[in-house]
Amino acid sequence: MENIVELKNVTKKFKGFSVNNMNLQVKQGYVTGFIGANGAGKSTTIKMIMNLLRPDAGEINLFGLDYKKHEKAIKERIGFVYDGNVFFEGLNLKDIKRIVAPAYKHWDDKVFHQYIEKFELPINKSMKTFSKGMQMKASLAIALSHQAELIIMDEPTAGLDPIFRRELLNLLQELMIDGNRTIFFSTHITTDLDRIADYIAFMQNGELVFNQSIHDVAENYALVKGGLDLLDRDTEKAFVHVHRASTGFEALTKNIQAVKNTFGDTVVIERASLEDIMYYFKGGVQHV
Amino acid sequence: MFNLIRRDVILQKWQLLFFIPFILVFVIMGASPVLVFLVASIFIPFNTYAYDEKAETNILLNSLPYTRIEIIASRYLGAIFYMLLSIGVTSLALFIFNKPFTLTDIAIGSGLFLLFAAFTFPLFQIFKPGYITTVILISFILLSWAAQPIAQFITEHLTAITDFIASLSMTALYTGVTLIIMAIYLISWIITTSIYQRKVF
């Protein structure tokens, strides 16, 4: 299986925030969801993948190429969608297309107009009159019209209504039928991912906590519920973080087998959602 | 890269409607041809910067298959291209309104424009967005206001320099000035490129 994006030991430091020693692989032909709380470093990572930011240390390769020598060849193969409109707001889609299209060797006008029609976008109205959902559709139409192999999206579903979010996810699913495409997108609405993601990369405080298939995540992580009397210094080691209440404890584990061995039938083990995982990791860090 | 230069026209097609009346006002008011050439040349390239100081524009351009070197090159080459275009339009306007002008006017006007561009383009990369247009406008007004007294001061007090200049032949003077302006423009280009390559969006 080939990696289409590869980050090796990537470090980027800002005042009061840093991405540390990050190793991330995005696999070709799959949808990878990139999750993490606000400020976890998702956008920074995406900007580094897009070469808008340069890492202080480490290597970034896309399609096996590096930005130093192959910047244009790499970007030729990427379709990008950002949170918020990056297109000139005073212009209409026709003019934006006039500016963007000649930048790409493989721009396909027919495909573009198909998407415009499909998304019911007005071609002669300026971008600033578009709703958030329409702006997203416009960005997507542009991202999909030059035969990009990799679609990178930063929070594409943020601020969208549930109906359009579902439409967008269906569309992404359709795109994946053509097995050559890879989608990498960040979100903090984790329910989006249950529907379409093959892999989940989870970031927390500038570090990658895991990057696993959604199947592995479901298999490895679980919520454990039981009485407070079961907890002591040793048994707690099985958990990422424990939440205590007067009625009992609730905890996240990343080793289900170990929990079964320690507690046997005395606890209830439930499937952990991505939201549970994010929540407990956040708590875990605060308490350590 | 030609696309990046062409982009300015698409972006500014509405502003360009103002371009001709704007020049005509200067022409009809009988401003000196040098000033008309200068102002006309400034119009398009500096309008572009009003767009490009926005972070979104830079994110867009840098996400498209362009290198940062190309983005800056398009500004510097574009400035020359639009300067030539503006000179053509302005000459036509002056000609139609029967205002006399000479090749020297064009040379001085475009020389001043290139100098002004060379000094301000790097500033656009240094100052924070939002302030820069104001900074440039004020400096432009101050410069055009101060140019006269400064020139007078030089002629009166620094006679060594003026004597030296006067001793040169016309050809030598023009060649020298052209070369100096070209050198400054190139240096400015290199500086802007190196600043832009280190920028974060």
Interface residues (C-beta under 8 A of the other chain):
Chain A: K47 M50 N51 L52 L53 E71 K72 A73 K75 E76 I78 F80 Y82 G84 N85 V86 F87 F88 G90 L91 D95 R98 I99 V100 P102 A103 Y104 K105
Chain B: N3 R6 R7 I10 L11 K13 Y51 E56 T57 I59 L60 N62 S63 L64 P65 Y66 T67 V200 F201
